[in-house]
Amino acid sequence: MIARLRADSRTLPILTLIVIVFGIIAAGNPTFAQAGTYAAIFAIAAIGLSLLMGNVNQISLGQAGFFGIGAYAVASLTTNWNLPAWLSWPLATLIGIVVATLVGLGLGFIALRFRGHYLAMATLAFGLICVGIFHETKFLGGAIGIEDIPYPRFGPLTISGYPAYWFAWILALGAALLTLNLLRGRSGRAFEAIRNDELAAEVLGVPTRRYKIFAFAYAGALAGLGGSIYAAFLGIVVPDAVSVPLSISLLLMVVLGGSGGVSGALIGAALIGFLDISGHQFENTREVAYGLLVIIVVIMAPGGAFGIIRSRFKASSAAALPTCHPELVEGQPQSHPTTATPRTITMPDTSAAPLAVSHVTKRFGGLLAVNDVSFELTRGTLTSLIGPNGAGKTTLFNAISGIGRVSEGRVEIAGVDVTGLQPHRIAALGVGRTFQNARLFGEMTVLENVVAGAFRTERTSFAADLFALPSSRRSEREATERARETLARLGLESLASTLARDLAFGDRRRVELARATASDPWLLLVDEPAAGLNASERAALTADLLKLRDAGMTLLLIEHDMRLVMSISERVMVLKFGTMIADGKADAVRNDPGVVAAYLGTAG
Amino acid sequence: MFQLLVAGLTVGSGYALVALGIHITLRATRIVNFAQGEFTIIGGLLALTFVQLFHANSWFALAGATVAGFALGLIFERLVLRPAARSGEIPLTIATLGTGFILLYGHALIPGWGSLPQPLPSFSGEASDAINVGGVTIQVQSMWVLGLLFAALAVLYIFFERTYYGKAIRAAANNPTGAKLVGIDVTNARAISVGLSIALAAYGGTIIGPITLVGGAGGTAIAIKGFVGAIVGGLESPVGCVVGGLLVGVIEKLIQGLPGVQYGLSDPIVYSLLLIGLLLRPQGLFGARSAVRD
């Protein structure tokens, strides 16, 4: 479970208690009960938006559209059907949620193309189009909307008035619990990885596009559920009620409460729900107050109300941290990391080379970054790729790991043509990679970074995570176990609960190497691992790399430190201005006149 | 048909000015101001106040509203945009939405502004005055709107292209670090840009006031159609913003004027343009390809 959620998990029971206490108090007070009911309805929609904003960094100004889909599904179906009362609302709600989910998938797919304010506008347009459709569709009642929507009825129990409070909150807290489950497991870690560094997540095998689309669909489904309860309790749906101001209100709830996780959304929705009811006679003033509140929150406390609670929580738990993981303290001191023995590396059973690059060319406009490069790697060897700055080394790495399209040529990994595949698919074959600038997930701990690295080896599903099934919990336990092992191998256990952004530079490199090897890849691309390391750190790194090779891994290394390159590489390839100018044994390459010229320049 | 075109260009002038205002703020601060449309409404209401309180004529009110808009822009930049900038792009966008909320609902609280739309006095003669050009009647007010739109564009063009200050502001927007190094006060340039953009909103709200009325909840619609205009033409291109805004106005009026089309359909169709535009040509008709995904 990622660190950010710990406070969330502990707050949810407290919030549940508050809901129960408030419900008992509200027994004799219809205004209170009603305010509480609306808070629950909006909370459901806000939870979805909170996930979208706080966990995947996407903004949506169109959530009212989904809310409207749920509301209109219930409104039109329950008033037209002649089904038994106990079946009518649940069935209509189900249909509403399914439609909202499908539309959410569509919007998510569209949203992949946009970032920042373009995304804000695209989602705004979506919300407006929804209202336009509600407004102009005859059987949805046009501008007048639909009236006389029946209350949900289960046997003798009509869900309206006071019982509605409990009904709505059971659904809201249920949604909160499921969402929390989802975020606690592998899916939540993947979301968090995407939020921190999308490209690094993709290269670890996280299908980032799919996750983003999923987040939109999930947020859409929850908003649809909120809408379907809303329609049933209010008894009337009009287009203006599910228009832009509602989208913005939902956004305000999430911002006020704090995005990411569920507690913030619940707090924000409750806050607005109550301001809404208590400020009923102060229309306009109330909205002005929301606006001011949001601006103040954005400026003074960007984490929202729950952000303030969470920082308190962090301050009080920081002191207790060392005792939390006694097993970490007992281990050997950290800076002797020479016990690296990876688990056995198994390459697919094929005679093909682990990596075969043939005639790869990459152009950026008129610039030829990689020019007709071909080579094959031999299984279980360590090959270095050297060359002056700007020679195209990292570009070649990107071409191999699927970042950006190659202009010409093909890349085969263990006999599989991967040219044009998305990076996460290439990673899934068993390819690991590190970056020149160590792209760790800064807001996650070292342990979480490494667990995230094992993403592709975890066996669990969305559904298993959502309902916290035994399989999900087992997978979580095993993944954490393995990550601890990986850290232990590199002597990094004592850093396990440090946030990655607080790491020293040298440790950052080593944690990245741990993360890249957490899933036991058989092909590893390492981009300038020794840059910025001191002598003892380089020695440790050298030992780590050799251990990985000896365990059967095939390594391709970009490095500028010639002594390190010459001492560990079986083979050295030299790139200059995108062209391969030498390829052979280390000694031969070292004395190659062309290489000497490239590095030192020639006299005359 | 020609009449519809003129009517479209008239409402489109308002959208064009909103789009251009969005563009100027975006250039200077890299943020899309979602409150731009609401500032347009406030501008019109300010003009109304000048007329009612000081019995000013339309021209005086226009000047007053524009200056007041500039001041409002400076305040908005100093109190909202600048402090919120530290929190990142999404929070900043939300802060502009919050500002929009305050303006949209807050203006009804101010005595005399109310929540019902009111007309501004016309720039010459009666609101209903019209002239006849080759058998087509054109409202005199429409002529004024278009004339004033192009006057504003000419002034802006001269300011940004021909004056030292205008060039300094453009430099500050294009490359803040570089501008700082050559001694331009980037913070100031940003503030002035936002001031100009809100002044433009107020100006726009005033010139269309005699025709579209001022006040009420119309800000959202104008704001969104301004966005549509900016997207269709290209957020990053000033010419695109103006042409896009005018185009949206014309399309809106043509749809409303088509026989057999429900009047209410024009808004959903115009809003769909926003999404279609974003999908097919996110850089807009006049934009360069590069700026889309930042």
Chai-1 contact restraints between the chains, C-beta under 6 A:
chainA,res_idxA,chainB,res_idxB,connection_type,confidence,min_distance_angstrom,max_distance_angstrom,comment,restraint_id
A,I59,B,I90,contact,1.0,0.0,6.0,A-B,restraint_1
A,R115,B,R293,contact,1.0,0.0,6.0,A-B,restraint_2
A,G116,B,E89,contact,1.0,0.0,6.0,A-B,restraint_3
A,H117,B,V32,contact,1.0,0.0,6.0,A-B,restraint_4
A,A120,B,T93,contact,1.0,0.0,6.0,A-B,restraint_5
A,M121,B,F227,contact,1.0,0.0,6.0,A-B,restraint_6
A,A122,B,L278,contact,1.0,0.0,6.0,A-B,restraint_7
A,A125,B,Y271,contact,1.0,0.0,6.0,A-B,restraint_8
A,A125,B,L274,contact,1.0,0.0,6.0,A-B,restraint_9
A,A125,B,L275,contact,1.0,0.0,6.0,A-B,restraint_10
A,L128,B,Y271,contact,1.0,0.0,6.0,A-B,restraint_11
A,I129,B,P268,contact,1.0,0.0,6.0,A-B,restraint_12
A,I129,B,Y271,contact,1.0,0.0,6.0,A-B,restraint_13
A,I129,B,S272,contact,1.0,0.0,6.0,A-B,restraint_14
A,G132,B,D267,contact,1.0,0.0,6.0,A-B,restraint_15
A,G132,B,P268,contact,1.0,0.0,6.0,A-B,restraint_16
A,E136,B,G264,contact,1.0,0.0,6.0,A-B,restraint_17
A,E136,B,L265,contact,1.0,0.0,6.0,A-B,restraint_18
A,I248,B,L97,contact,1.0,0.0,6.0,A-B,restraint_19
A,V255,B,I94,contact,1.0,0.0,6.0,A-B,restraint_20
A,N284,B,Y105,contact,1.0,0.0,6.0,A-B,restraint_21
A,N284,B,A108,contact,1.0,0.0,6.0,A-B,restraint_22
A,N284,B,L109,contact,1.0,0.0,6.0,A-B,restraint_23
A,E287,B,F101,contact,1.0,0.0,6.0,A-B,restraint_24
A,E287,B,Y105,contact,1.0,0.0,6.0,A-B,restraint_25
A,V288,B,I102,contact,1.0,0.0,6.0,A-B,restraint_26
A,V288,B,Y105,contact,1.0,0.0,6.0,A-B,restraint_27
A,V288,B,G106,contact,1.0,0.0,6.0,A-B,restraint_28
A,Y290,B,F101,contact,1.0,0.0,6.0,A-B,restraint_29
A,G291,B,G98,contact,1.0,0.0,6.0,A-B,restraint_30
A,G291,B,F101,contact,1.0,0.0,6.0,A-B,restraint_31
A,G291,B,I102,contact,1.0,0.0,6.0,A-B,restraint_32
A,V294,B,G98,contact,1.0,0.0,6.0,A-B,restraint_33
A,I295,B,V80,contact,1.0,0.0,6.0,A-B,restraint_34
A,I295,B,A95,contact,1.0,0.0,6.0,A-B,restraint_35
A,I295,B,G98,contact,1.0,0.0,6.0,A-B,restraint_36
A,V298,B,A84,contact,1.0,0.0,6.0,A-B,restraint_37
A,V298,B,S87,contact,1.0,0.0,6.0,A-B,restraint_38
A,V298,B,P91,contact,1.0,0.0,6.0,A-B,restraint_39
A,V298,B,I94,contact,1.0,0.0,6.0,A-B,restraint_40
A,V298,B,A95,contact,1.0,0.0,6.0,A-B,restraint_41
A,I299,B,P83,contact,1.0,0.0,6.0,A-B,restraint_42
A,I299,B,A84,contact,1.0,0.0,6.0,A-B,restraint_43
A,P302,B,S87,contact,1.0,0.0,6.0,A-B,restraint_44
A,P302,B,P91,contact,1.0,0.0,6.0,A-B,restraint_45
